[in-house]
Amino acid sequence: MSDPTIGERLKAERERRGISTQKAADDMHLDAHHRATVEKIFRHPVSHNIQWHDVVSLLEHVGTVSEHDGRYKVELGPETQTFDAPRRHDVDEQQVIDLRRMLKNAGITAKPT
């Protein structure tokens, strides 16, 4: 049996402690690289310097990702979203908006500065 993803651990921790999604997300630990990617995703205005491979690495860490012919099916918490790999290295603005929604609904946000 594989180790649970951060999203699964987040849900279990939230249920165990009876706390809000955001509090549980703050207690989860992402490495510095993944945290930097999350911060870029939530930066306003939208960053146009978020590399696709960094996003895929983050999503694989917190959810389930499967790829077929350049399309990535991402399962994170209760949501499933399909992303097309960008034509260039960086994700586009609509992908950033979709990623924000998915991560926020899973309780993963950038820490306030």
N, CA, C and O of each residue as an XYZ file, in Angstrom:
452
protein
N       0.850     -1.177      0.000
C       0.000      0.000      0.000
C       0.894      1.238      0.000
O       1.879      1.296      0.736
N       0.546      2.234     -0.834
C       1.372      3.431     -0.933
C       1.078      4.393      0.211
O       0.036      4.321      0.862
N       2.032      5.295      0.432
C       1.860      6.319      1.464
C       0.733      7.259      1.052
O       0.555      7.514     -0.139
N      -0.028      7.776      2.006
C      -1.099      8.709      1.654
C      -0.520     10.026      1.155
O       0.556     10.447      1.581
N      -1.249     10.671      0.245
C      -0.822     11.967     -0.265
C      -1.053     13.023      0.804
O      -1.728     12.770      1.802
N      -0.494     14.201      0.593
C      -0.710     15.290      1.551
C      -2.190     15.617      1.636
O      -2.697     15.899      2.722
N      -2.894     15.585      0.505
C      -4.329     15.855      0.524
C      -5.087     14.868      1.404
O      -5.991     15.255      2.145
N      -4.716     13.593      1.321
C      -5.359     12.578      2.163
C      -4.996     12.775      3.627
O      -5.846     12.630      4.505
N      -3.717     13.109      3.895
C      -3.303     13.364      5.282
C      -3.979     14.604      5.822
O      -4.350     14.657      6.994
N      -4.142     15.620      4.955
C      -4.825     16.843      5.346
C      -6.247     16.537      5.810
O      -6.671     16.994      6.871
N      -6.969     15.771      5.021
C      -8.345     15.427      5.370
C      -8.394     14.648      6.682
O      -9.230     14.932      7.540
N      -7.516     13.682      6.844
C      -7.494     12.875      8.066
C      -7.159     13.727      9.285
O      -7.769     13.577     10.344
N      -6.187     14.620      9.128
C      -5.794     15.494     10.242
C      -6.935     16.441     10.604
O      -7.209     16.675     11.781
N      -7.594     16.979      9.584
C      -8.715     17.880      9.824
C      -9.826     17.157     10.583
O     -10.388     17.707     11.530
N     -10.143     15.939     10.178
C     -11.180     15.163     10.858
C     -10.757     14.799     12.279
O     -11.557     14.876     13.211
N      -9.495     14.405     12.436
C      -9.007     14.000     13.753
C      -9.043     15.154     14.743
O      -9.431     14.969     15.897
N      -8.646     16.327     14.310
C      -8.530     17.462     15.215
C      -9.748     18.372     15.208
O      -9.854     19.269     16.044
N     -10.675     18.153     14.269
C     -11.864     18.983     14.206
C     -11.541     20.438     13.925
O     -12.129     21.335     14.529
N     -10.601     20.680     13.005
C     -10.186     22.041     12.708
C     -10.506     22.393     11.268
O     -10.871     21.537     10.462
N     -10.359     23.667     10.966
C     -10.687     24.142      9.628
C      -9.682     23.627      8.611
O      -8.567     23.231      8.951
N     -10.105     23.644      7.359
C      -9.232     23.227      6.268
C      -7.962     24.060      6.234
O      -6.871     23.511      6.083
N      -8.084     25.376      6.372
C      -6.910     26.235      6.282
C      -5.911     25.934      7.389
O      -4.711     25.871      7.123
N      -6.360     25.750      8.593
C      -5.453     25.445      9.694
C      -4.716     24.143      9.423
O      -3.510     24.053      9.655
N      -5.429     23.134      8.933
C      -4.780     21.860      8.631
C      -3.738     22.042      7.531
O      -2.667     21.440      7.596
N      -4.031     22.860      6.525
C      -3.083     23.093      5.436
C      -1.827     23.767      5.960
O      -0.723     23.434      5.531
N      -1.978     24.703      6.877
C      -0.808     25.369      7.444
C       0.065     24.394      8.214
O       1.279     24.580      8.294
N      -0.537     23.355      8.782
C       0.218     22.366      9.540
C       0.926     21.350      8.644
O       1.843     20.662      9.094
N       0.504     21.250      7.364
C       1.138     20.303      6.453
C       2.463     20.895      5.988
O       2.597     22.113      5.876
N       3.422     20.050      5.722
C       4.739     20.538      5.339
C       5.034     20.206      3.887
O       5.092     19.041      3.494
N       5.219     21.251      3.105
C       5.701     21.110      1.740
C       7.168     21.488      1.759
O       7.579     22.344      2.543
N       7.967     20.857      0.899
C       9.364     21.264      0.852
C       9.453     22.675      0.259
O       8.466     23.200     -0.256
N      10.609     23.267      0.333
C      10.787     24.661     -0.089
C      10.431     24.856     -1.558
O       9.862     25.884     -1.926
N      10.756     23.891     -2.390
C      10.464     23.992     -3.824
C       8.960     24.003     -4.064
O       8.463     24.828     -4.829
N       8.230     23.096     -3.418
C       6.778     23.047     -3.576
C       6.119     24.287     -2.973
O       5.167     24.822     -3.542
N       6.620     24.743     -1.830
C       6.068     25.950     -1.202
C       6.249     27.156     -2.135
O       5.341     27.976     -2.268
N       7.419     27.265     -2.780
C       7.664     28.369     -3.715
C       6.693     28.305     -4.895
O       6.223     29.339     -5.370
N       6.397     27.107     -5.363
C       5.440     26.951     -6.464
C       4.050     27.379     -6.027
O       3.353     28.069     -6.770
N       3.637     26.977     -4.823
C       2.331     27.393     -4.292
C       2.282     28.914     -4.198
O       1.281     29.519     -4.581
N       3.335     29.537     -3.701
C       3.356     30.990     -3.569
C       3.249     31.677     -4.927
O       2.569     32.696     -5.048
N       3.908     31.139     -5.948
C       3.797     31.703     -7.295
C       2.370     31.573     -7.821
O       1.860     32.492     -8.461
N       1.728     30.443     -7.557
C       0.366     30.231     -8.034
C      -0.601     31.232     -7.408
O      -1.513     31.711     -8.083
N      -0.415     31.553     -6.136
C      -1.331     32.455     -5.438
C      -0.916     33.930     -5.510
O      -1.615     34.787     -4.970
N       0.189     34.232     -6.155
C       0.661     35.609     -6.262
C      -0.301     36.435     -7.126
O      -0.828     35.961     -8.133
N      -0.509     37.691     -6.696
C      -1.326     38.630     -7.476
C      -0.444     39.797     -7.863
O       0.297     40.284     -7.008
N      -0.473     40.273     -9.080
C      -1.210     39.701    -10.200
C      -0.634     38.351    -10.592
O       0.413     37.936    -10.094
N      -1.329     37.676    -11.488
C      -0.937     36.322    -11.897
C       0.495     36.319    -12.414
O       0.865     37.120    -13.273
N       1.278     35.417    -11.882
C       2.655     35.260    -12.337
C       2.662     34.538    -13.682
O       1.915     33.580    -13.887
N       3.501     35.000    -14.583
C       3.641     34.331    -15.883
C       4.966     33.591    -15.942
O       5.501     33.336    -17.020
N       5.485     33.250    -14.777
C       6.775     32.571    -14.694
C       6.655     31.336    -13.791
O       7.472     31.130    -12.894
N       5.631     30.523    -14.040
C       5.439     29.286    -13.282
C       5.648     28.137    -14.252
O       4.864     27.937    -15.179
N       6.702     27.394    -14.029
C       7.029     26.330    -14.971
C       6.142     25.108    -14.764
O       5.835     24.712    -13.640
N       5.743     24.529    -15.891
C       4.837     23.384    -15.886
C       5.404     22.226    -15.080
O       4.673     21.593    -14.317
N       6.675     21.940    -15.230
C       7.239     20.790    -14.502
C       7.210     21.015    -12.991
O       7.113     20.052    -12.230
N       7.291     22.274    -12.540
C       7.165     22.565    -11.110
C       5.736     22.306    -10.632
O       5.527     21.780     -9.539
N       4.762     22.675    -11.453
C       3.357     22.451    -11.117
C       3.063     20.956    -11.041
O       2.406     20.502    -10.103
N       3.539     20.193    -12.012
C       3.305     18.743    -12.012
C       3.938     18.107    -10.778
O       3.333     17.237    -10.153
N       5.135     18.526    -10.426
C       5.805     17.995     -9.234
C       4.973     18.262     -7.983
O       4.790     17.369     -7.156
N       4.469     19.489     -7.842
C       3.618     19.840     -6.708
C       2.357     18.986     -6.689
O       2.002     18.420     -5.655
N       1.682     18.893     -7.831
C       0.425     18.136     -7.891
C       0.640     16.653     -7.600
O      -0.203     16.021     -6.963
N       1.749     16.095     -8.055
C       2.056     14.691     -7.742
C       2.287     14.510     -6.253
O       2.004     13.446     -5.703
N       2.796     15.536     -5.603
C       3.078     15.464     -4.166
C       1.801     15.540     -3.333
O       1.687     14.871     -2.306
N       0.843     16.352     -3.771
C      -0.366     16.569     -2.970
C      -1.584     15.801     -3.467
O      -2.585     15.718     -2.756
N      -1.523     15.241     -4.663
C      -2.676     14.542     -5.222
C      -2.242     13.388     -6.099
O      -1.157     12.831     -5.931
N      -3.103     13.039     -7.036
C      -2.826     11.953     -7.974
C      -2.834     12.534     -9.376
O      -3.773     13.228     -9.766
N      -1.776     12.246    -10.137
C      -1.649     12.768    -11.492
C      -1.408     11.607    -12.446
O      -0.550     10.759    -12.203
N      -2.171     11.576    -13.531
C      -1.906     10.605    -14.593
C      -1.827     11.364    -15.909
O      -2.576     12.315    -16.134
N      -0.917     10.938    -16.775
C      -0.694     11.632    -18.038
C      -0.959     10.690    -19.196
O      -0.584      9.518    -19.162
N      -1.616     11.222    -20.229
C      -1.859     10.461    -21.459
C      -1.880     11.439    -22.620
O      -2.749     12.308    -22.692
N      -0.936     11.298    -23.518
C      -0.851     12.131    -24.723
C      -0.833     13.630    -24.421
O      -1.508     14.407    -25.097
N      -0.072     14.033    -23.421
C       0.065     15.446    -23.107
C      -1.081     16.042    -22.306
O      -1.115     17.249    -22.068
N      -2.014     15.204    -21.891
C      -3.126     15.653    -21.030
C      -2.899     15.050    -19.652
O      -2.581     13.869    -19.518
N      -3.067     15.873    -18.645
C      -2.807     15.462    -17.263
C      -4.111     15.478    -16.482
O      -4.752     16.519    -16.337
N      -4.491     14.322    -15.988
C      -5.674     14.210    -15.136
C      -5.192     14.326    -13.695
O      -4.364     13.535    -13.243
N      -5.717     15.319    -12.978
C      -5.291     15.598    -11.617
C      -6.467     15.371    -10.679
O      -7.544     15.936    -10.867
N      -6.252     14.544     -9.674
C      -7.247     14.327     -8.626
C      -6.671     14.895     -7.340
O      -5.622     14.462     -6.864
N      -7.384     15.880     -6.783
C      -6.925     16.546     -5.573
C      -8.141     16.794     -4.698
O      -9.023     17.580     -5.044
N      -8.174     16.121     -3.572
C      -9.353     16.216     -2.716
C     -10.560     15.706     -3.479
O     -10.482     14.657     -4.118
N     -11.684     16.428     -3.427
C     -12.895     15.973     -4.097
C     -12.926     16.310     -5.591
O     -13.859     15.907     -6.286
N     -11.939     17.030     -6.090
C     -11.960     17.508     -7.469
C     -11.088     16.687     -8.393
O     -10.063     16.134     -7.995
N     -11.527     16.624     -9.643
C     -10.723     16.066    -10.725
C     -10.719     17.083    -11.841
O     -11.775     17.569    -12.246
N      -9.549     17.407    -12.341
C      -9.397     18.409    -13.401
C      -8.422     17.856    -14.421
O      -7.456     17.184    -14.062
N      -8.673     18.138    -15.692
C      -7.752     17.743    -16.748
C      -7.069     18.988    -17.295
O      -7.723     19.971    -17.643
N      -5.755     18.929    -17.364
C      -4.951     20.034    -17.884
C      -4.219     19.562    -19.123
O      -3.717     18.439    -19.172
N      -4.161     20.423    -20.120
C      -3.303     20.175    -21.273
C      -1.939     20.755    -20.945
O      -1.840     21.856    -20.403
N      -0.890     20.017    -21.273
C       0.456     20.551    -21.067
C       0.595     21.811    -21.912
O       0.199     21.816    -23.077
N       1.151     22.877    -21.346
C       1.297     24.115    -22.125
C       2.271     23.932    -23.286
O       3.140     23.060    -23.257
N       2.110     24.765    -24.297
C       2.979     24.684    -25.483
C       4.405     25.128    -25.141
O       5.372     24.670    -25.750
N       4.516     26.015    -24.170
C       5.826     26.471    -23.709
C       6.083     25.900    -22.325
O       5.332     25.042    -21.861
N       7.122     26.359    -21.667
C       7.486     25.828    -20.348
C       6.574     26.322    -19.231
O       6.413     25.646    -18.215
N       5.974     27.503    -19.415
C       5.201     28.120    -18.343
C       3.700     27.878    -18.523
O       3.208     27.739    -19.643
N       2.986     27.831    -17.397
C       1.537     27.659    -17.440
C       0.888     28.984    -17.816
O       1.451     30.052    -17.579
N      -0.310     28.902    -18.408
C      -0.999     30.133    -18.797
C      -1.908     30.616    -17.670
O      -2.083     29.943    -16.654
N      -2.475     31.786    -17.875
C      -3.263     32.433    -16.825
C      -4.468     31.593    -16.403
O      -4.748     31.493    -15.209
N      -5.188     30.987    -17.350
C      -6.351     30.180    -16.990
C      -5.947     28.955    -16.174
O      -6.665     28.560    -15.255
N      -4.816     28.357    -16.497
C      -4.335     27.224    -15.708
C      -4.017     27.661    -14.278
O      -4.299     26.928    -13.330
N      -3.439     28.836    -14.119
C      -3.144     29.345    -12.778
C      -4.442     29.514    -11.990
O      -4.510     29.142    -10.819
N      -5.459     30.068    -12.620
C      -6.749     30.261    -11.958
C      -7.342     28.911    -11.544
O      -7.847     28.770    -10.430
N      -7.281     27.923    -12.436
C      -7.798     26.580    -12.114
C      -6.992     25.935    -10.988
O      -7.556     25.281    -10.111
N      -5.678     26.119    -11.017
C      -4.817     25.563     -9.966
C      -5.116     26.207     -8.620
O      -5.167     25.519     -7.601
N      -5.314     27.522     -8.608
C      -5.664     28.213     -7.356
C      -6.925     27.601     -6.747
O      -6.972     27.292     -5.556
N      -7.943     27.434     -7.590
C      -9.208     26.889     -7.103
C      -9.020     25.487     -6.519
O      -9.490     25.193     -5.420
N      -8.331     24.634     -7.265
C      -8.124     23.256     -6.797
C      -7.352     23.223     -5.483
O      -7.748     22.530     -4.546
N      -6.271     23.957     -5.415
C      -5.442     23.954     -4.216
C      -6.205     24.550     -3.028
O      -6.163     24.011     -1.922
N      -6.894     25.654     -3.264
C      -7.656     26.286     -2.188
C      -8.732     25.350     -1.668
O      -8.921     25.243     -0.456
N      -9.448     24.664     -2.567
C     -10.490     23.718     -2.139
C      -9.921     22.540     -1.387
O     -10.628     21.906     -0.604
N      -8.640     22.231     -1.611
C      -7.975     21.155     -0.864
C      -7.321     21.684      0.405
O      -6.712     20.922      1.156
N      -7.447     22.996      0.649
C      -6.896     23.574      1.867
C      -5.445     23.959      1.768
O      -4.781     24.139      2.789
N      -4.936     24.091      0.555
C      -3.528     24.442      0.366
C      -3.468     25.840     -0.213
O      -3.907     26.072     -1.339
N      -2.925     26.774      0.554
C      -2.761     28.152      0.099
C      -1.392     28.650      0.504
O      -0.705     28.034      1.319
N      -1.004     29.770     -0.074
C       0.264     30.398      0.309
C       0.093     30.968      1.706
O      -0.964     31.504      2.040
N       1.129     30.853      2.516
C       1.077     31.444      3.855
C       1.080     32.946      3.716
O       1.783     33.492      2.866
N       0.297     33.627      4.547
C       0.285     35.090      4.478
C       1.662     35.650      4.819
O       2.380     35.111      5.661
N       2.011     36.739      4.150
C       3.322     37.362      4.416
C       3.180     38.521      5.348
O       4.173     39.167      5.686
